[in-house]
Amino acid sequence: MEKDTALTMDAGLEAPVVVSPGLHTGLGPAFYMLTVHLKEGKDLVIRDSCGTSDPYVKFKVGNKQVYKSRTIYKNLNPRWDEQFTVPLDDISKPLSVKVFDYDRAWNDDPMGSADIDLTGLEANKERECKLLLTDRGKSDYMGYVLVTCTLAPKSDEDKDQFFRKSTRVADPAVPKKTKMQLWSGVVTVVLVEGTNLVPMDDNGLSDPYVKFRLGTEKYRSKFKSKTLNPRWLEQFDLRLYDEQGSQLEITVYDHDTRGKDDFMGRALVEVGQLEKDKTHEIVQALEDGAGVIKLLVTVTGTYGGEVSSDLANYTPHPLYRNQLLNKYSLKNFHKALEDVGELQVKVFRAHDLHSADFGGMSDPFCVLELVNARVQTQTEYKTLNPEWAKVFTFQVKDIHSVLEVTVYDEDRNKKVEFLGKIAIPLLKIRSGERRWYALKDRKCMHKTKGAILLEMDMIYNHIKAAIRTVNPREEKMVVPEQKFKISIMKNNVNRVSQLIGVFMDTGRFIQSCFDWQSPARTITAFIVYLVIVWNFELYMLPISLLIIFMKNLVVAQILGSVKKEQVEDDYFVEEEDDEDEEKEKAVNEVINLALWALNIEQEEKKSIVDRYHAIQEVCLQVQQALDTVACLGERVKNTFNWSVPWLSTLAVIALTAGVIILYLIPLRLLLLAWGINKFTKKLRKPNAISNNELLDFLSRVPSDNELLQYRELKPDVPANTATARKKRS
C-alpha cells in the first residue's frame, strides 16, 4: 500500500516507471480494459461564496474525455462511488483526473488535477490510488481524490466481443452488415409527476425541472412554473452501455431567470436490477425528504445471445398455458380484479419497408405500446427486410385497450424517422394465428409501404373484463399535443351535423304523424301509442332496446361487409370535393366565431400575437367540444350496430338483467338502493374515483374515426409466403 501511495502522490511529477510483466512484450495484447472506481474526495477547496463547492470529476486520456462523474452539491468531502470501464489501445498516455466546481451562471471553476501513470499498473490487479490534487505549476494542497484502478489486457477475440459484433451464422444470400448495435439496451423513461417538493422561491413555491443521467446519456425536462406538485408527462430514451454502469441519476432543480438554478433534491435508481422488457411504475423518494418523483421505466431493446425476449431462447413450457387458463378462468374472477389477462406478442420480421437512408436502406426497429407499457426490439442495420425474432408479454388491465406497433428508422443523435404503424384492438386479436399486417401512416388511415409479421396470443377473464368496462379507463400518460386544424374542425362540424340531422329527421317524422300527412301512418301510430300507454310497464323500456339490438344484429350479419366497404369508399372521396372553397369558408367562420367569443374589438390593448394565440386557443376548445359531442353520438350508434360484438353482447346481457330486475323488484326499492350506494360510496371507499358507469362503458366503444383506424388492409406479403399459402389451401 505504501508503494501505491508513493506512486500516486507523485502523480503529475516524474515518477519511476514500473513496467508490469506481459504488458509490453513483443507479443502484447490487442488492447486494454481500464476499470476505474471513483470513491470519494477529501478536503477539497472552497469555490462558492457560501463556503462550499459543487465538485465533479472529469477523466481524460490524451485530449479525449472518457468519463464525467455526477455533481455532488455543497460538499467538500464528496462521495461519488461510481465505476466505469474504458478500452485503451495505448497505455503510455496517462489518465488525467480533473476536479471542477459546477457553476451554472459562469464557467466551472477548477479545483485541482492529477495524473495516473498507467504503465505502473500491474495486469489484472486492483490498485488503490490516493491522488493529491494540485494546480498546474503550483504546489498548494487542494485535497485529494481516492480511486481504484484495474488494467486488464485483452485479445482480439475479446475486442470483437466488446464491440458487440454479430455472432449469428452468416447467410451467403444476405449482404453482410457493416454496423451493429453498440448499446446493450434502451431505458425508456416517462417522467409523470412530482409531489411535495421543497419550496425554493420567496412565494413558497418552486419552478421545478428534472435532469436525468445514465452513464454519458443525459436528458433535461421542461420546468413547471409556481408549483410544488408538478406534472410533466414527458417521455425520453437513454441508451444503456454495459461499461458505463446502470445507475439512473435523478436531480431536481428550481429554475431561476436570474442567477444559478437552485438544487432541490436527488435520487438514484438502479435500472440494471429491473426486469427487462417490462414497464415498471417507480415512486422514488428524493434524498433528505425533498419530495417524491413518479416515473415509468422500461429496460428494453436488449441485444445479445442470452436475452430472454429473443425467440431463439424462447421455449414455451407445456404447462404454462394451462396455468394461465386456470388463472384467468371464470371461477377466479374475484382474485386481483385489476389483472384482466395476459397478451403475448411475437415479432418475427418486416418486409419491403420504406428506405429512409441515402443508400436506399434503413436501420429499422419496432416499438410496441399497450397504453403505458412500452417495449421495443433491437435495431437491424442496413436492411429493408429486418428480422427481429422477439417475443414480448404484456399484462392486460383493460380488454378494450389498443396495441400500437410502430416501425422507426434509427438515425444519428438518437433521432428516429417514422416508417409505418398499425393499431390492433385486443378484442380483434385471433390467438395463435401468425399473419402479416399492412403498415399505415401516422394516423392509421392510409396504407404505406411495408408489412410486418406478428403472432399474438391472449387469455383473459370475461367477468373481470366486464367489471373493468364500467370503471374509469386507464389514462395514457404520453399523448400527442392536440392542435387546431381547419380540416379537423370541418370534419367535426360535419359529424355533429349528421348527429343533429338524425334528431331533426325523427322530429319531422313525429310531426308528420300529428299533421296527418299520411293518414295510414298516422292511424297506425295512434293505435300503437294507445296500446303502449295503456299497457306500459317500466321493464318494457329495456325490452324495446333489446328489440333494436336484435334487429341490428340481423342487419349486421347480412349486410355488414357491404356497409363496411361503402363507408371506406365514401371516406376517401369525401375530402376531395371543393376543398379550397370549403377551407376558405371554414377559416372565415372560425375566425368570426373566435372574435365574437373573445370580444377582441373591445380589447384594444392586446397585441397581435396575443390575439392570435387567444383565437387559436378558443378554436381548439371548440374543435375538442365538437369532437366530444360527435364521438358520444357515434359510440351510441356503434353500440347498437354491433361494431364491437363483445360490447354489444355485454349490453344485451345487462338489458336482459334489467328486464328481470324491473319486473320482480318495485321501483322504489331500486331507487333506495341506488341512492344509498351513491351517498355512502365516499364513506365506504374514501379513495374511490367518482364515475358514471354508462359513460365509462361508452368510452370503450370506438367512434367512426377509430373504426377507420382499426380496419385491416390487405398487406403486400412476400412472394414465397403467398405461394406457401396457396399450397396449404
C-alpha positions in Angstrom: 0.0 0.0 0.0 2.9 2.4 0.7 4.2 1.7 -2.8 0.8 2.6 -4.3 0.5 5.7 -2.3 4.0 6.9 -3.3 3.2 6.3 -6.9 0.1 8.4 -6.9 1.3 11.1 -4.6 3.9 11.9 -7.2 1.3 11.8 -10.0 2.0 14.7 -12.3 5.7 14.7 -11.5 8.4 12.4 -12.9 7.9 9.2 -11.0 9.8 6.0 -11.7 8.0 3.8 -14.3 7.2 0.3 -13.2 6.6 -1.9 -16.2 4.4 -4.9 -15.4 5.4 -8.2 -17.0 3.5 -9.2 -20.0 2.2 -5.7 -20.9 5.0 -4.5 -23.2 6.4 -7.7 -24.6 6.7 -8.3 -28.3 3.5 -10.3 -28.3 1.5 -7.7 -26.4 -2.3 -7.7 -26.1 -4.6 -6.2 -28.7 -6.0 -3.6 -26.3 -6.6 -3.0 -22.6 -9.7 -2.5 -20.5 -9.2 0.0 -17.7 -11.7 -0.1 -14.9 -11.8 2.9 -12.5 -13.8 3.1 -9.3 -14.1 6.7 -8.2 -14.7 6.5 -4.4 -14.5 9.9 -2.7 -12.8 13.2 -2.3 -11.4 14.8 0.9 -10.5 18.3 2.0 -11.4 19.9 -1.4 -11.0 23.6 -1.9 -13.8 26.2 -1.5 -15.1 27.8 -4.7 -18.5 29.1 -3.8 -19.3 32.2 -1.7 -21.3 30.1 0.7 -18.1 28.3 1.9 -18.6 25.1 0.0 -18.3 23.7 -3.6 -20.2 21.6 -6.1 -17.5 19.2 -7.2 -17.5 16.8 -10.1 -14.6 14.9 -11.8 -13.6 14.5 -15.4 -11.3 11.7 -16.7 -9.3 12.2 -19.9 -6.9 10.1 -21.9 -5.0 12.5 -24.2 -7.5 15.0 -25.4 -10.4 12.7 -25.2 -12.8 12.7 -22.2 -13.7 9.2 -21.3 -15.9 9.8 -18.2 -17.6 12.5 -16.2 -19.0 12.0 -12.7 -22.1 13.4 -11.3 -22.1 16.6 -9.3 -22.2 16.5 -5.5 -23.7 19.7 -4.3 -22.4 21.8 -1.4 -19.9 19.3 -0.2 -16.1 19.5 0.4 -15.9 15.8 1.2 -18.0 14.2 -1.6 -18.6 10.5 -2.0 -19.3 9.5 -5.6 -18.9 5.7 -5.5 -19.0 5.5 -9.3 -17.3 3.0 -11.6 -16.7 3.0 -15.3 -14.7 0.9 -17.8 -12.9 2.3 -20.9 -10.9 0.5 -23.7 -7.4 1.7 -24.3 -5.1 1.0 -27.3 -2.1 2.8 -25.8 -1.4 2.9 -22.1 1.6 5.2 -22.5 -0.7 8.1 -22.2 -1.5 9.0 -18.6 -5.1 9.1 -17.3 -5.8 12.7 -16.4 -8.1 13.4 -13.4 -9.5 16.9 -13.1 -11.9 18.2 -10.4 -14.2 21.1 -11.2 -16.8 23.2 -9.2 -20.1 23.3 -11.1 -21.4 26.8 -11.8 -24.4 27.4 -13.9 -24.0 31.1 -14.5 -20.3 31.2 -15.3 -17.6 28.8 -16.4 -16.9 25.9 -14.0 -14.0 26.6 -11.6 -11.0 24.2 -11.5 -10.4 22.5 -8.1 -7.2 20.7 -8.9 -5.9 17.8 -11.0 -3.6 14.8 -11.1 -2.4 12.2 -13.5 -2.2 8.4 -13.2 0.7 6.7 -15.0 -1.0 3.6 -16.5 2.3 1.9 -17.2 2.9 1.5 -13.5 -0.2 -0.7 -13.0 0.1 -4.4 -12.8 -2.1 -6.6 -15.0 -5.4 -7.8 -13.6 -4.6 -6.4 -10.2 -6.7 -3.7 -8.4 -4.7 -0.8 -7.1 -5.9 1.9 -4.8 -4.6 5.4 -5.7 -4.7 8.5 -3.5 -4.5 11.4 -5.9 -3.1 14.6 -4.4 -4.8 17.5 -6.3 -2.6 20.4 -7.3 -2.9 23.4 -9.6 -0.7 23.2 -12.7 2.7 24.8 -11.8 1.8 25.2 -8.1 2.4 23.1 -5.1 -0.6 24.2 -2.9 -2.5 21.4 -1.2 -6.0 21.2 -2.7 -7.2 18.0 -1.1 -7.2 14.5 -2.6 -9.4 12.0 -4.5 -9.4 8.3 -3.8 -9.8 5.9 -6.7 -9.0 2.3 -7.6 -7.8 1.2 -11.0 -7.6 -2.2 -12.7 -5.9 -2.7 -16.0 -6.8 -5.9 -17.9 -5.1 -7.0 -21.2 -7.5 -8.2 -23.9 -7.1 -10.3 -27.0 -8.6 -9.9 -30.5 -11.5 -12.2 -29.5 -12.3 -10.0 -26.5 -12.2 -7.0 -28.7 -14.7 -8.4 -31.1 -17.0 -9.4 -28.2 -16.7 -5.9 -26.5 -17.7 -4.1 -29.7 -20.7 -6.4 -30.0 -20.2 -7.9 -33.4 -22.8 -10.3 -34.6 -22.5 -14.0 -33.5 -25.2 -15.2 -35.8 -24.3 -17.6 -38.7 -23.9 -15.6 -41.8 -26.2 -16.4 -44.7 -24.4 -16.0 -48.1 -27.6 -14.8 -49.7 -27.9 -11.9 -47.3 -25.5 -9.0 -47.7 -23.1 -8.5 -44.9 -24.0 -5.7 -42.4 -21.2 -3.3 -41.6 -22.8 -1.8 -38.5 -24.2 -3.4 -35.3 -25.9 -2.1 -32.2 -23.3 -1.0 -29.7 -25.5 -0.5 -26.7 -26.9 -3.3 -24.6 -30.4 -1.8 -24.2 -32.6 1.3 -24.2 -34.1 2.7 -20.9 -37.4 4.4 -21.7 -38.4 6.8 -19.0 -41.8 8.6 -18.7 -41.5 11.4 -16.2 -45.0 11.6 -14.7 -45.1 14.0 -11.8 -43.6 15.2 -8.6 -45.2 15.6 -5.2 -44.4 17.6 -2.0 -41.2 19.2 -3.5 -39.4 21.7 -1.4 -40.2 25.4 -1.8 -37.2 27.5 -3.1 -38.8 30.8 -4.0 -40.0 33.7 -1.8 -43.6 32.9 -2.7 -43.4 29.5 -1.1 -43.3 27.7 -4.4 -40.8 26.5 -7.0 -40.3 26.2 -10.7 -39.0 22.6 -10.8 -37.4 20.7 -13.6 -35.6 17.4 -13.6 -32.2 16.2 -15.0 -31.5 12.6 -15.8 -28.2 11.0 -16.3 -27.3 7.4 -17.2 -23.6 7.0 -18.0 -22.9 9.6 -20.6 -26.6 9.9 -21.6 -28.5 12.9 -20.4 -31.9 14.5 -20.5 -33.5 17.6 -19.1 -37.2 18.1 -18.7 -39.2 21.3 -19.1 -39.8 23.4 -16.0 -43.2 23.9 -14.5 -43.9 27.3 -13.0 -45.0 28.0 -9.5 -45.9 24.6 -8.2 -44.7 22.0 -5.6 -46.7 19.2 -7.3 -45.6 19.4 -11.0 -47.0 17.1 -13.7 -44.6 16.8 -16.6 -45.8 13.8 -18.7 -42.6 13.7 -20.8 -41.1 10.6 -22.4 -37.5 10.0 -23.5 -34.9 7.2 -24.2 -31.5 6.7 -22.7 -29.1 4.2 -24.1 -27.6 1.7 -21.7 -24.0 0.6 -22.1 -22.5 -2.3 -20.2 -19.3 -0.5 -19.5 -20.9 2.7 -18.1 -23.0 1.3 -15.3 -26.7 1.2 -14.9 -27.4 3.8 -12.2 -30.0 6.4 -13.3 -29.3 9.7 -11.5 -32.3 12.0 -11.0 -31.6 15.6 -9.9 -34.3 18.2 -9.4 -33.6 21.9 -9.7 -35.6 25.1 -9.3 -35.5 27.3 -12.4 -34.4 30.9 -11.9 -34.4 33.5 -14.6 -31.5 35.3 -12.9 -28.6 33.6 -11.3 -27.8 30.0 -10.7 -30.7 27.4 -10.5 -31.2 26.0 -7.0 -30.6 22.4 -6.2 -33.8 20.8 -4.8 -33.2 17.1 -4.4 -31.5 14.0 -5.8 -32.2 10.2 -6.1 -30.6 7.1 -7.7 -32.4 4.3 -9.4 -30.6 1.0 -10.3 -32.2 0.2 -13.6 -29.9 -2.9 -14.0 -32.0 -4.7 -11.3 -35.3 -4.1 -13.1 -36.9 -6.9 -15.1 -36.3 -6.3 -18.8 -39.0 -5.7 -21.4 -41.5 -4.8 -18.7 -42.7 -1.3 -17.7 -42.2 -0.6 -14.0 -44.0 2.2 -12.1 -41.5 3.7 -9.7 -42.4 6.2 -7.0 -38.9 7.4 -5.9 -38.4 9.5 -2.8 -35.7 12.1 -3.1 -32.9 12.3 -0.6 -33.4 14.1 2.7 -37.2 14.1 2.4 -37.1 16.6 -0.5 -40.2 15.1 -2.2 -41.3 12.3 -4.4 -40.9 11.7 -8.2 -43.1 9.3 -10.1 -41.7 7.5 -13.1 -42.5 4.8 -15.6 -39.2 2.9 -16.5 -38.7 0.2 -19.1 -35.4 -1.5 -19.9 -35.9 -2.8 -23.5 -34.3 -3.0 -26.9 -31.9 -5.6 -25.3 -29.5 -7.4 -27.6 -27.4 -10.5 -27.1 -27.3 -14.2 -27.0 -28.8 -14.6 -23.5 -31.7 -12.2 -23.8 -35.0 -13.9 -22.6 -37.1 -11.9 -25.2 -35.2 -13.4 -28.1 -37.2 -16.1 -29.9 -34.0 -18.2 -30.2 -34.0 -18.5 -26.3 -37.8 -18.8 -26.0 -39.1 -22.3 -25.2 -42.8 -22.4 -24.1 -43.4 -24.6 -21.1 -46.1 -27.1 -21.9 -47.9 -26.5 -18.6 -47.6 -22.7 -18.7 -50.6 -22.1 -20.9 -52.7 -24.4 -18.8 -51.7 -22.4 -15.7 -52.8 -19.2 -17.5 -56.1 -20.7 -18.5 -56.7 -21.7 -14.8 -55.5 -18.3 -13.6 -58.0 -16.4 -15.8 -60.8 -18.9 -15.6 -64.3 -17.7 -14.7 -64.1 -19.2 -11.2 -61.2 -16.9 -10.3 -62.9 -13.7 -11.3 -62.8 -12.3 -7.7 -59.0 -12.5 -7.5 -56.9 -9.5 -8.5 -59.6 -7.6 -10.4 -57.0 -5.3 -12.0 -55.3 -8.2 -13.7 -57.7 -9.0 -16.5 -55.5 -11.1 -18.7 -52.1 -11.6 -20.5 -51.0 -10.8 -24.0 -48.0 -12.4 -25.7 -46.7 -10.8 -29.0 -44.2 -12.4 -31.2 -42.5 -10.0 -33.6 -40.9 -12.0 -36.4 -39.9 -9.7 -39.2 -40.9 -6.9 -41.6 -40.9 -6.9 -45.4 -40.3 -4.2 -48.0 -40.1 -1.2 -45.7 -39.6 2.4 -46.9 -36.0 3.4 -47.5 -35.1 6.2 -45.2 -31.3 6.5 -45.7 -29.4 7.8 -48.7 -28.1 4.4 -49.6 -31.6 3.1 -50.3 -31.7 1.2 -46.9 -33.0 1.8 -43.4 -32.0 0.9 -39.9 -35.4 -0.3 -38.6 -36.5 -1.1 -35.1 -40.1 -1.9 -33.8 -41.9 -0.3 -30.8 -44.9 -1.9 -29.2 -47.2 0.1 -26.9 -50.2 -1.0 -24.9 -51.5 2.1 -23.1 -48.5 3.0 -20.8 -46.5 -0.2 -21.3 -43.8 0.3 -24.0 -41.1 -2.2 -25.3 -39.0 -2.2 -28.4 -36.8 -4.6 -30.4 -33.2 -4.2 -31.3 -32.1 -2.2 -34.3 -31.3 -4.1 -37.5 -29.0 -2.1 -39.7 -28.9 -1.5 -43.4 -31.9 -3.6 -44.4 -35.5 -3.2 -45.7 -36.4 -6.7 -44.5 -35.4 -6.8 -40.9 -35.7 -10.0 -38.8 -36.1 -9.1 -35.1 -37.3 -12.5 -33.8 -38.6 -11.2 -30.4 -41.3 -12.2 -28.0 -42.9 -9.8 -25.5 -45.5 -10.3 -22.8 -48.0 -7.6 -21.6 -50.3 -7.6 -18.6 -53.8 -6.7 -19.8 -55.6 -4.3 -17.5 -58.4 -3.4 -19.9 -59.6 -5.7 -22.7 -60.6 -2.6 -24.7 -57.0 -1.3 -25.0 -55.3 -1.0 -28.4 -51.9 -2.5 -29.2 -49.9 0.0 -31.3 -47.0 -1.4 -33.3 -44.7 1.3 -34.9 -41.6 0.8 -37.0 -39.0 3.5 -37.0 -35.7 4.1 -38.7 -32.8 4.9 -36.4 -30.7 7.9 -37.3 -27.7 9.7 -35.7 -28.1 11.6 -32.4 -30.9 9.3 -31.3 -33.3 10.8 -33.8 -35.8 8.5 -35.5 -37.8 8.5 -38.7 -41.3 7.1 -39.0 -41.7 4.1 -41.3 -45.2 2.7 -40.5 -47.7 1.9 -37.8 -50.7 -0.4 -37.1 -53.3 -0.2 -34.3 -54.8 -3.5 -33.2 -57.7 -3.6 -30.7 -57.2 -6.5 -28.3 -60.7 -7.8 -29.0 -59.8 -8.3 -32.7 -56.8 -10.5 -31.9 -57.0 -14.0 -33.2 -54.9 -16.0 -30.8 -52.2 -18.3 -32.2 -52.5 -17.0 -35.8 -49.3 -15.9 -37.5 -50.2 -13.3 -40.1 -48.9 -10.2 -42.0 -50.2 -6.8 -41.2 -50.0 -3.9 -43.7 -48.4 -0.8 -42.3 -50.2 2.5 -42.3 -49.4 6.2 -41.9 -49.2 8.1 -38.6 -53.0 8.5 -38.3 -53.5 4.8 -39.3 -55.9 6.0 -42.1 -54.0 5.2 -45.3 -51.7 2.4 -46.3 -48.0 2.9 -46.5 -45.1 0.8 -47.8 -44.2 -2.4 -45.9 -45.8 -5.1 -43.8 -44.9 -6.8 -40.5 -45.3 -10.4 -39.5 -46.8 -10.9 -36.0 -48.3 -13.7 -33.9 -50.4 -12.9 -30.8 -51.9 -15.0 -28.1 -54.3 -13.5 -25.5 -56.0 -15.1 -22.5 -58.4 -13.1 -20.3 -61.2 -13.4 -17.8 -64.5 -12.3 -19.2 -66.1 -11.3 -15.9 -63.1 -9.2 -14.9 -63.2 -7.6 -18.3 -66.9 -6.8 -17.9 -66.3 -5.2 -14.4 -63.4 -3.2 -15.8 -65.6 -1.9 -18.6 -67.8 0.1 -16.3 -64.9 1.6 -14.4 -62.7 4.6 -15.4 -60.4 3.9 -18.2 -56.6 3.9 -17.6 -55.1 7.3 -18.5 -52.4 7.2 -21.1 -49.5 9.3 -19.8 -47.9 10.5 -23.1 -50.3 11.6 -25.8 -49.6 13.9 -28.8 -50.4 17.5 -28.2 -53.7 18.5 -29.9 -53.5 21.4 -32.3 -56.2 23.4 -34.1 -56.5 22.3 -37.8 -59.1 23.5 -40.2 -59.6 20.1 -41.7 -60.3 18.5 -38.3 -62.7 21.4 -37.4 -64.5 20.9 -40.7 -64.7 17.1 -40.2 -66.1 17.6 -36.6 -68.7 20.1 -37.8 -69.9 17.5 -40.4 -70.0 14.8 -37.8 -72.1 16.9 -35.4 -74.3 18.0 -38.3 -75.1 14.4 -39.1 -75.9 13.7 -35.5 -78.3 16.7 -35.3 -79.8 15.6 -38.6 -80.9 12.3 -37.1 -82.8 14.1 -34.3 -84.3 16.5 -36.8 -85.5 13.7 -39.0 -87.0 11.9 -36.0 -88.8 15.2 -35.0 -90.1 15.6 -38.6 -91.5 12.1 -38.6 -93.3 12.6 -35.4 -94.7 15.9 -36.6 -95.9 14.4 -39.8 -97.9 11.9 -37.8 -99.6 14.8 -36.0 -100.2 16.7 -39.2 -101.9 13.7 -41.0 -99.6 13.9 -44.0 -100.2 10.2 -44.4 -103.5 9.0 -42.9 -102.5 5.3 -42.8 -99.2 6.1 -41.0 -101.0 8.4 -38.5 -103.7 5.9 -37.7 -101.1 3.2 -37.2 -99.0 5.4 -34.9 -102.1 6.4 -32.9 -103.1 2.8 -32.3 -99.6 1.8 -31.3 -99.4 4.8 -28.9 -102.7 3.9 -27.2 -101.7 0.2 -26.8 -98.2 1.1 -25.4 -99.5 3.7 -22.9 -102.4 1.5 -21.7 -100.1 -1.5 -21.1 -96.8 0.3 -20.3 -94.6 -1.1 -17.5 -91.1 0.1 -16.7 -89.5 -3.2 -17.7 -90.7 -2.6 -21.2 -88.0 0.1 -21.8 -85.1 -2.3 -21.8 -87.2 -4.7 -23.9 -87.6 -2.1 -26.6 -83.8 -1.5 -26.6 -83.3 -5.3 -26.9 -85.5 -5.3 -29.9 -83.3 -2.7 -31.6 -80.2 -4.7 -30.7 -81.7 -7.9 -32.3 -82.8 -6.1 -35.4 -79.4 -4.5 -35.9 -77.7 -7.9 -35.2 -79.6 -9.4 -38.2 -78.7 -6.4 -40.4 -75.0 -6.7 -39.3 -74.8 -10.3 -40.1 -76.4 -9.9 -43.6 -75.2 -6.5 -44.8 -72.2 -5.9 -42.5 -69.4 -6.4 -45.1 -71.2 -4.4 -47.8 -71.7 -1.5 -45.4 -68.1 -1.5 -44.4 -66.9 -1.2 -48.0 -69.2 1.7 -48.6 -68.0 3.6 -45.6 -64.4 3.2 -46.6 -65.0 4.4 -50.2 -67.1 7.3 -49.0 -64.4 8.3 -46.6 -61.7 8.7 -49.2 -63.9 10.5 -51.7 -65.4 12.9 -49.1 -62.3 15.0 -48.7 -61.8 15.8 -52.4 -64.9 17.9 -53.1 -64.3 21.7 -53.4 -61.6 21.6 -50.8 -60.2 25.1 -51.4 -63.6 26.8 -51.3 -64.7 24.9 -48.2 -61.4 25.7 -46.5 -61.7 29.4 -47.1 -65.3 29.5 -45.8 -64.3 27.5 -42.7 -61.4 29.9 -42.0 -63.7 32.9 -42.1 -66.4 31.2 -40.0 -63.9 30.1 -37.3 -62.2 33.5 -37.1 -65.5 35.3 -36.8 -66.6 32.8 -34.1 -63.4 33.3 -32.1 -63.6 37.1 -32.4 -67.1 37.1 -31.1 -66.2 34.8 -28.2 -63.2 36.8 -27.1 -64.7 40.3 -27.7 -61.4 41.3 -29.3 -62.8 44.5 -30.6 -63.2 45.8 -27.1 -59.7 44.7 -26.0 -57.5 47.2 -28.0 -54.6 46.8 -25.6 -53.8 43.3 -26.6 -51.0 42.7 -29.1 -51.5 40.9 -32.4 -49.6 37.8 -31.1 -51.8 37.6 -28.0 -54.9 37.9 -30.1 -53.6 35.2 -32.5 -52.9 32.8 -29.6 -56.2 33.6 -28.0 -58.0 32.8 -31.2 -56.2 29.5 -31.6 -57.0 28.5 -28.0 -60.7 29.2 -28.5 -60.8 27.4 -31.8 -59.0 24.4 -30.2 -61.6 24.3 -27.4 -64.5 24.5 -30.0 -62.8 21.7 -32.0 -62.5 19.5 -29.0 -66.0 20.2 -27.8 -67.4 19.2 -31.3 -65.3 16.1 -31.3 -66.6 15.1 -27.8 -70.2 15.5 -28.9 -69.7 13.7 -32.2 -67.8 10.8 -30.5 -70.6 10.3 -28.0 -73.3 10.1 -30.6 -71.2 7.7 -32.8 -70.4 5.4 -29.9 -74.1 5.1 -29.0 -74.8 4.3 -32.7 -71.9 1.8 -32.9 -73.1 0.0 -29.7 -76.5 -0.7 -31.3 -74.8 -1.6 -34.7 -72.7 -4.4 -33.2 -69.5 -2.7 -34.3 -67.8 -4.4 -31.3 -69.7 -7.7 -30.7 -68.2 -8.2 -27.2 -69.5 -4.8 -26.0 -72.9 -5.2 -27.7 -73.3 -8.7 -26.1 -72.4 -7.2 -22.7 -75.1 -4.5 -23.2 -77.7 -7.2 -24.2 -76.8 -9.2 -21.0 -77.2 -6.0 -18.9 -80.5 -5.1 -20.5 -81.8 -8.6 -20.0 -80.9 -8.5 -16.3 -82.5 -5.1 -16.2 -85.8 -6.5 -17.5 -85.8 -9.3 -14.9 -84.9 -6.9 -12.0 -87.5 -4.3 -13.1 -90.2 -7.0 -13.4 -89.5 -8.5 -10.0 -88.4 -5.6 -7.8 -90.5 -2.4 -7.2 -89.1 0.8 -8.5 -88.9 2.5 -5.0 -86.6 -0.2 -3.7 -84.3 0.2 -6.7 -84.1 3.9 -6.2 -83.4 3.4 -2.5 -80.6 1.0 -3.3 -79.1 3.4 -5.9 -79.3 6.4 -3.5 -77.8 4.6 -0.6 -74.9 3.4 -2.8 -74.2 6.9 -4.1 -74.4 8.6 -0.8 -72.3 6.1 1.1 -69.7 5.4 -1.6 -67.2 8.0 -0.3 -67.6 6.7 3.2 -67.0 3.1 2.2 -64.2 3.8 -0.3 -62.6 7.2 0.5 -60.1 6.8 -2.4 -62.7 5.7 -4.9 -62.9 7.8 -8.1 -66.4 9.1 -8.8 -67.5 7.9 -12.2 -70.5 7.3 -14.4 -70.8 3.7 -15.4 -72.7 4.4 -18.6 -70.2 6.9 -19.8 -67.3 4.6 -18.9 -69.0 1.9 -21.0 -69.4 4.2 -23.9 -65.8 5.3 -23.7 -64.8 1.7 -24.7 -66.9 1.8 -27.8 -64.9 3.1 -30.8 -66.0 6.2 -32.7 -66.3 6.2 -36.5 -62.8 7.6 -36.9 -61.4 4.9 -34.6 -63.1 2.2 -36.6 -61.4 3.5 -39.7 -58.0 3.4 -37.8 -58.6 -0.2 -36.7 -59.6 -1.6 -40.1 -57.3 -4.2 -41.6 -55.9 -3.5 -45.1 -54.6 -6.2 -47.4 -50.8 -6.5 -46.9 -48.2 -6.9 -49.7 -46.8 -10.1 -48.4 -43.6 -11.7 -49.8 -44.0 -14.0 -52.8 -42.8 -17.1 -51.1 -45.3 -16.6 -48.3 -48.2 -16.2 -50.8 -47.1 -19.4 -52.6 -46.9 -21.3 -49.4 -50.4 -20.3 -48.5 -51.7 -21.4 -51.9 -50.1 -24.8 -51.5 -51.6 -25.3 -48.0 -55.1 -24.3 -49.3 
